[in-house]
Amino acid sequence: MKNVIIITPVYNDWESYTKLIIEIDKVVSNFKDISFKLIAINDGSKEKTPSFKLPPNLEMIEILNMKINQGHAICLANGMKYALKNYKFDNLILMDADGEDRPEEILDLINKAKELKNVSVVAKRVKRSEGPIFTTFYSIHKTLTLILTGKLMNFGNFSIITKKDVETIIDDPTIVNNFSGTLKNKIAKLENIDCIRGKRYFGPSKMPLFKLIIHSFSIIAVFKMNVFIRSALFLVLLTYLQPYIGIVSPILQFIIVLLNILIYLISTKSNQNKLLNMDAELKNVEKVTH
């Protein structure tokens, strides 16, 4: 592992990204044998991009300014595609810019990846910092995802991905819906480290419950064939149980059908052109080098 690129979406939170750069620089100083570049995907922010000073342990900071706001998943996909097109690298690290993905755990991700060699490593969340209401709904989200897809999704974007795995997932249409779901679906072998969901550097969490619901269905939509098969089995089972559970059966059947319609609509929203036309959506690129 000689070259690592850290990719981070940013939307109207340059204050946090400025602090993140400082924290990342402290962590990567532990690796004298690795070159680190930072790529921020400016997701159509209305806030003006500040001027950055490159700290000593980073080779470059690059800002990709997108023309319009397109959301987290498309930003990550475009960032990965840009890195593949423009740089030689061994691994990509994907993380949020607001402090919730803790920079100190980059150390654990890299050490685990070095130990395993050629295996992508995800940050499995064992503890969260949000309040009880959000945590409860997040647990519901994980349970619903497990029931509908048969997959336990206990990680988000924070990960270190091999170049080979990046090349595998980048052309899958579901990547523009959800990175972690696509990674889980396409890569057979993933390792993990335990991580703690950190607190935002500035301001409250920007993941309201409504966005959590959309996020949950975006993950589920990646596994739509699993969902359709499992739903069909549930519908058959409910038909069989109808004499015993009465009106509950058609109500549950109706809910399952509605869920499948919603998942289908979300999955068909995957638009590969949003990824393939990255250059058309890119307004300009800003670089900070030594």
N, C-alpha and C positions, 0 to 999 in steps of 0.2 A: 504494500500500500504506500504509494508515493504522492499521489495527488488526490485531494478531496475537495469537493465543491459543496458548499452549504447553501441550500435554496430556501428562501423565505418569502411568502406572500406578505404584502403590506398594503393596508388600506386606511388612510387617514390616521396613522399612528406612528409618525416618524420619531416622536419622543421615545417611544418604547424601542424602536429599532436602533436608535442611537445608543441607548443603554445596552441593548443586546450585543452590538458590535464590541463594546468594551468588555463585556462578560465573556464573549467567545474568545477574544484575544487572550484573556487570562488563561482560559482552559487549554487552548491549542499551543500555548507556550511549553506544554509538557511533551510535545511531539516534535523534536528537532529534525526528524527524518521525513516529515510529511509537509507538503506545501498545501496551504489552505486558501481557497478563493471563496468570496461571498457573492451570491447573486440574489438581489431583492427583486421581486416582481411587483411593481407598483400597479395595483389593480384599479387604475383610474381614479386615484385619490384627488380630492379637491384641495387638500392641504399642499402647500408648496414643498417640494423636496428640498431638504436642507443641504448644506455643503458638508461633506464628511472628510475627516482627516484619517488617513489610513494608519492604523496602529502597527507596531513593529512586527507582530507575528503573523500578519495576514499579507498575502501576496497582492490581492486586488479586491476591491469592492465594485460591483457592477449593478446598476439600476436599470431594469427593463421597464420603460414607461409604456403601459398599454393605453390604447385610445379610450376604451370604455371599461366600466366595471363589469367583470364577468364571473366573479366568485372564486372561492378558494381552490376548488378542484381543478378548474381550467387554468388558473395561475400556476399551480404545481406542475400540471401536464406541460404547459408551455415552457416553464423553466427547465424541465427535464429535456424536452426536445431541443431547446436552445443550447443546453450544455453538451448534448450529444453532437450537435452540428458544429459547435465552435471550439470545443476544448477536448484535450486528452485527459482522462481522469480514471481513477480506479474505483472510487465510490462517490455516491451522492448522499449527503445528509439533508433530510427534509424536516423542517421544524417551523412552528409559529413564531411570530416576532414579538409577542406581547409579554413574554416571561412565563407563560403557562407551561411551555416546554422548557425545562430548566437547562441552561447551558452547561452546568457542571456534569450533567449526565451524558454529554457528548463524550466525555472521558471513558465512561463505561461502555458506550456503544462502540467506540473505536477499539478499545482493548478486547472486547468480545469478538468483534469482526476480525481482528488480527489473530486471535486464538483459533477461530474456526476456519478462516481462509475461504474466500469465494462463496460465502453464505451471507445473505442479508439478515440484518438484526433489527427487530422492532422494539419499541419501548412499551412494555406492558404496564398499564396503570394499576398499581396496587393500593393507591391512596389518592383521594381527590381533595381539593381545597375549597370547593363550592359549598354553599349552604345545604341544609337537609332536603329542601324541596327539589332543587336541581338534582342532587345526588339520587333521590328516590326515583325521579323521572328517568335519570340515566340508567338506573338498574332495570327499570321497565323496558327501556329501549334495548338493552343487551338481552333481556329475556325474550322479548318479542322477536328479535333478530335470530336468536337461537332456535326458537320454535318454528319460525317460518322458513329458515334456510338450512338449519342443521349446523351452522357455523357460530362459534363463540368469538365475537369481535371484542377483544379487550385491549386494542391498541388503536391509535389514531395516525396522524401524519408523521409523528416523530420517529425517525428510523434512519438507519444507514444501509443503503442499497448498493449492491454490486452493479458494475456497468452491464454485465450480462443480463441481470434481472431488469434493469432499466430498459434495455433493448427489447426484452420480452413483453413488458406491459405497455410500452409507450404507444403502440399501434392498436391496442384494444380499445374499441369505442367507449367502453364503460369507464375509462380513465377520466373522462370529462364529467362523470357523475360523482365518483368517489375513489380516491387513491387507495385507501386502506382496504376497501372491499375488493378492488381489482387486484391488488397485491396478494391478498389472501386467496383469491379465486385462481390466479394464474401461476403462482409460485408454490411448488409443492413443499419445499423445505424452507422454513423460516425459523430462526432462533429469536430469543428475546432476552431482555434484561428487565428487572423490576424498576419502575420509576414512580415518582410522586408528581402528581399534577400540581404545578406551582401556582403562585398567585400573580395576577397581572401586575406589571410594573406600575402602570398608571391607570386609574379609573376602574369601574366595575367591569365584569365579564360582558363581552359582546355576543354571547351565545344565549339569547332568550329561549324560552321553552318552545316557541313556534319554530325557531330555526333548528332546535334539537330534533323536533318531530320530522322536519324536512330532511335533516341529516340522516336520521334513522331510516327513512324510506329510501333515501339515495343509496345507502349501503345495501338494503334489502333488494333493491332493483338490480344490483349487480348480479345477484344470484336468482334471477327471475325463473329459470327453469326448475331449480330446486323448489322455489315457492309454488309454482304451478302444480308440480307433482305432489307435493305435500298437501296443498289445498284440495286437490282432487281426492286424495285419500281421506282427508277430514270430512269432505262433503259426503262421501260414501258412508263413512262411519256415522255421521249425524243422521243420515237417512235410515240407517239400521236402528239407531237409538231413538228415533222419533216416537215410537209407541211408549217409550219409557220416560221421555223427558218433555213430551208435548210441545207447546208453543216455543220453548227454548230452541228446539232444533231449527225451525225455519228462520228464526231471528239470527242465530249463529251462522247459518248458511248464507243469509243475506249479507252479513258483515264480511264473511270470507270472500264473497264475490266482489263486494265493493273494494276490499283491500287489493284484490288481484287487478281490478280495473285501474286503481291508483298506481300500483306498481308498474303496470304495463305502460301507462301514460308517462311516468317518470323515465322508464327505460327507453322509450322511443324518443325522448327528448335528447338522448345522447346524440350529439351532432359532431361527427368526426371532422367536419369542415372547420369547426372552431379551433381544432388543434392543428389541422393541416395548413390553415390560413394564418398561422401565427404572425408571419412577417407582415401581412396586411393589417393586422391588429396592433402591431408594434409602432408606437409613435416615434420613439428614439431611445438611444442607449447612452447612459452616462457611466464613465469609468473613473475610478480613483486608484491610482497606482503610486508606487514609490518614485 
